[in-house]
Amino acid sequence: MKLAIVGTGYVGLVTGSGFADLGMEVTCVDIDEGRVRQLQSGQVPFFEPGLQDLVKRYVARGRLRFTRDLGSAVRNAQVVFITVGTPSLPDGNPDLSQIESVGKEIAENLDSFKLIVMKSTAPVGTARRLGALIRSQRGPAADIEVAVNPEFLREGSALEDFMRPNRVIIGTETERGARILKEIYRPLYLIETPFVFTTLETAELIKYAANSFLAVKISYINEIANLCDALNIDVHIVAKALGMDRRIGPKFLHPGPGFGGSCFPKDCRALVQMGRQANVELSLVDTALRVNARQHQVVLYKLRQGLGALEGKTIAVWGLSFKPNTNDIRESTAIVICQALLKEGCRLRAYDPEVCAEAQAVLNSERVCFCRGPLETAEAADAVVLATEWNEFRNLDLAEVKRAMRGDVLVDSRNVYDIEMVKSLGFRYFGVGRR
Ligand SMILES: NC(=O)c1ccc[n+]([C@@H]2O[C@H](COP(=O)([O-])OP(=O)(O)OC[C@H]3O[C@@H](n4cnc5c(N)ncnc54)[C@H](O)[C@@H]3O)[C@@H](O)[C@H]2O)c1
């Protein structure tokens, strides 16, 4: 089966190389010339564990190609996956212009039947409108079908998620579309991955409902953690006991400074907007967003507890990506924390194992010094903040860190350190919701 994948971001590149690994012939398309050139030489433009090897392998075998020429990729393929971005507009609705422009280009290049599969996350009705757009350009007899196949991969473990998804959702207009997608995903079908076959609109909503549910769960445990702080209770015991209830489950009950990334905040905002347009108030999701918008302040609050006024203080920040194992800083809480600290008049020393240039561009201040390692970051700092829990920060020689610092405050916004051990080294420790 020949596939075209339009958009080579996290989703497009993982999908493209994943399908190449499953035996398909894949052409990935992007408008970003630099990115395409990099990929043609087997270089992945962002950090995702395992992806570089996979891309190199299938580029070398000729099963994975990269081009800017959408027309030839579409003409060559039976199935076209759309994996372009759908970032938030200022009003919270997603910007669908990348999808529309791809739709128009596809319409100009139709030569035989194409199944056009929306993998980008887009509101209910988008896929059907995309089909209508293409048919309006090519006439009602245009030989196309649209489908929706939302993506659930997590950055940092994206390949594993692609190969072993919890489920595959397939929304189609007809049996024919469902049959083609079932064939493409046959290797996963054979390892008994659950499949849900449904309508276009249902598939679109499932993606938003799933992400928003997880976001609500995070905001919920963060509020419980804040209450634990006030009542001198350990939130981890509460979360563990909650998670033992099979109706609740243990995942996404880890308190912290709030969720970020390119999906949860944007998808929650989009779902709230979808509700508004349908005259349905989605107040739970709306509230989860509001709780999240202020949760990063827990870090500032703890720093003030330890240091008093923050102006003029030097704060070391460990981790800048929105979560470990990615260099994605879109809506990263660590970056939000840095920006808030700069606003308070702090000096920052910052380090992330994979993020530097991207962060330098957004934290563009003479009061930020980017360092080469966690120890260097801690040098002469009044406080250290663990903002993103990369493994590298879990097994540090904290005694050495303490010696390098000027102060003794450790704000562990991800609750990864053993409190007694850290205290025995002379730190004043501040976690989130830990006694
Ligand atoms: N990143 C995730 O973890 C994740 C997970 C699940 C779903 N999603 C959804 O998948 C979609 C893609 O996300 P992403 O993070 O991969 O996006 P991204 O922004 O990293 O990548 C999008 C790519 O599309 C390219 N592009 C834009 N317009 C184009 C055009 N006209 N023709 C060809 N290429 C074009 C861009 O140059 C870019 O390389 C979004 O809707 C997102 O919500 C993302």
The ligand as an SDF file (V2000), in Angstrom:
LIG
                    3D

 44 48  0  0  0  0  0  0  0  0999 V2000
    2.2630   16.2760   19.1500 N   0  0  0  0  0  0  0  0  0  0  0  0
    1.4910   15.3760   19.7380 C   0  0  0  0  0  0  0  0  0  0  0  0
    1.8720   14.7840   20.7510 O   0  0  0  0  0  0  0  0  0  0  0  0
    0.1500   15.0240   19.1540 C   0  0  0  0  0  0  0  0  0  0  0  0
   -0.5020   13.8640   19.5950 C   0  0  0  0  0  0  0  0  0  0  0  0
   -1.7340   13.5450   19.0480 C   0  0  0  0  0  0  0  0  0  0  0  0
   -2.3230   14.3880   18.1170 C   0  0  0  0  0  0  0  0  0  0  0  0
   -1.6840   15.5300   17.7280 N   0  0  0  0  0  0  0  0  0  0  0  0
   -2.3140   16.3750   16.7100 C   0  0  0  0  0  0  0  0  0  0  0  0
   -1.7060   16.0860   15.4570 O   0  0  0  0  0  0  0  0  0  0  0  0
   -1.5700   17.2880   14.6700 C   0  0  0  0  0  0  0  0  0  0  0  0
   -0.1130   17.5260   14.3210 C   0  0  0  0  0  0  0  0  0  0  0  0
    0.5990   17.7380   15.5130 O   0  0  0  0  0  0  0  0  0  0  0  0
    2.1890   17.8800   15.5350 P   0  0  0  0  0  0  0  0  0  0  0  0
    2.5780   18.0920   16.9440 O   0  0  0  0  0  0  0  0  0  0  0  0
    2.7770   16.7600   14.7580 O   0  0  0  0  0  0  0  0  0  0  0  0
    2.3360   19.2570   14.6960 O   0  0  0  0  0  0  0  0  0  0  0  0
    3.6480   20.0190   14.2640 P   0  0  0  0  0  0  0  0  0  0  0  0
    3.2960   21.4420   14.3350 O   0  0  0  0  0  0  0  0  0  0  0  0
    4.8180   19.4830   15.0140 O   0  0  0  0  0  0  0  0  0  0  0  0
    3.8560   19.6030   12.7280 O   0  0  0  0  0  0  0  0  0  0  0  0
    3.0300   20.0220   11.6980 C   0  0  0  0  0  0  0  0  0  0  0  0
    3.8490   19.9650   10.4080 C   0  0  0  0  0  0  0  0  0  0  0  0
    2.9720   20.2440    9.3140 O   0  0  0  0  0  0  0  0  0  0  0  0
    3.6830   21.0210    8.3760 C   0  0  0  0  0  0  0  0  0  0  0  0
    2.7370   21.7140    7.4750 N   0  0  0  0  0  0  0  0  0  0  0  0
    1.9730   22.7870    7.7410 C   0  0  0  0  0  0  0  0  0  0  0  0
    1.2440   23.1340    6.6540 N   0  0  0  0  0  0  0  0  0  0  0  0
    1.5580   22.2510    5.6840 C   0  0  0  0  0  0  0  0  0  0  0  0
    1.1480   22.0830    4.3310 C   0  0  0  0  0  0  0  0  0  0  0  0
    0.2580   22.9030    3.7620 N   0  0  0  0  0  0  0  0  0  0  0  0
    1.6930   21.0700    3.6260 N   0  0  0  0  0  0  0  0  0  0  0  0
    2.6100   20.2580    4.1750 C   0  0  0  0  0  0  0  0  0  0  0  0
    3.0350   20.3650    5.4470 N   0  0  0  0  0  0  0  0  0  0  0  0
    2.5180   21.3450    6.1980 C   0  0  0  0  0  0  0  0  0  0  0  0
    4.5210   21.9480    9.2220 C   0  0  0  0  0  0  0  0  0  0  0  0
    5.6080   22.5010    8.4850 O   0  0  0  0  0  0  0  0  0  0  0  0
    4.9740   20.9990   10.3460 C   0  0  0  0  0  0  0  0  0  0  0  0
    6.1890   20.3610   10.0260 O   0  0  0  0  0  0  0  0  0  0  0  0
   -2.2290   18.3850   15.5030 C   0  0  0  0  0  0  0  0  0  0  0  0
   -3.5690   18.5170   15.1320 O   0  0  0  0  0  0  0  0  0  0  0  0
   -2.1280   17.8580   16.9280 C   0  0  0  0  0  0  0  0  0  0  0  0
   -3.1310   18.3760   17.7710 O   0  0  0  0  0  0  0  0  0  0  0  0
   -0.4500   15.8530   18.2200 C   0  0  0  0  0  0  0  0  0  0  0  0
  1  2  1  0
  2  3  2  0
  2  4  1  0
  4  5  1  0
  4 44  2  0
  5  6  2  0
  6  7  1  0
  7  8  2  0
  8  9  1  0
  8 44  1  0
  9 10  1  0
  9 42  1  0
 10 11  1  0
 11 12  1  0
 11 40  1  0
 12 13  1  0
 13 14  1  0
 14 15  2  0
 14 16  1  0
 14 17  1  0
 17 18  1  0
 18 19  2  0
 18 20  1  0
 18 21  1  0
 21 22  1  0
 22 23  1  0
 23 24  1  0
 23 38  1  0
 24 25  1  0
 25 26  1  0
 25 36  1  0
 26 27  1  0
 26 35  1  0
 27 28  2  0
 28 29  1  0
 29 30  1  0
 29 35  2  0
 30 31  1  0
 30 32  2  0
 32 33  1  0
 33 34  2  0
 34 35  1  0
 36 37  1  0
 36 38  1  0
 38 39  1  0
 40 41  1  0
 40 42  1  0
 42 43  1  0
M  CHG  2   8   1  16  -1
M  END
$$$$
